[in-house]
């Protein structure tokens, strides 16, 4: 199937005005190459910390690298959880994957990707990082044994109750959704793009929390990472790829609110509205922070991690 959208360098101001969710659009009017070549970065306070919506951004110096990562402020209140949403900065990859690309499948040098993942492992203090070969499916892996390794297995979600194992999802416009049941001590990380939404991977994730780990949907907390916003989620062939119920989430003729679709699917499975937090940062609008497949085409993938502490 060909791509179901027509990417454009400059979005219609009318669409942006109507949606009104990507509030810090300063760099959306710059070309991607200009923004990257000038090494435009998020403005940090003197202590290396800044905030956008519900995310706390931290500039962290590690060895010879300057890494920028973000975290949900509300999720930081749970000491049994460690989580990171890494930006594109601080790694070893060269153009056009610069800098902190964690995908082996985009054309980057394998050596640089391994160094980037090793860097992330050190910063997160994870005993082990588990990731999958993401294929935009509804397949979710439940990890019940510390010794299992799934790096070559296909799938788009990981759930576990084992401490010190970091669950890593790779994104460049798709959502990474952290799921956490503080009562049962269970975590999940779900890769959810528009194909995942059509296949309703989130329903399967909630069911696995309940069936495999005894969770109650009312106890599960969900956090949606920076991802493609309604300002940029254009689908000109939506009638061919989306179920009819998605039409309620149209914000104009061709744009859809994928964030609201995810919230809708989670709430249908019994997750309370107050348990769902959306970062509301559009990756396509922020070349200073995130990779975006829609903006760049050939580009890297950022890492999102969640881990139970010991």
Buried (B, 14 or more C-beta within 10 A) or exposed (E): EEEBBEBEEEBBEEBBEBBEBBEBEEBBEBEBEEBBEEEBBBEEEEEEEBEBBBBBBBBBEEEEBBBBBBBBEEBEEBEEBBBBBBBBBBBBBEEBBBBBBBBBEBEBBEEBBEBBBEBBBEBBEBBBBBBBBBEBBBBBBBBEEEEBEBEEBEBBBBBBBBBBBBBBBBBBBBBBBBBBBEEBBBBBBBBBBBBBBBBBBBBBBBBBBBEBBEBEBEBBBBBBBBBBBBBBBBBEBBEEBBEEEBEEBBBBEBBBBBBBBBBBBBBEBBBBEEBBBBBBBBBBBBBBBBBBBBBBEEBBBBBBBBBBEE
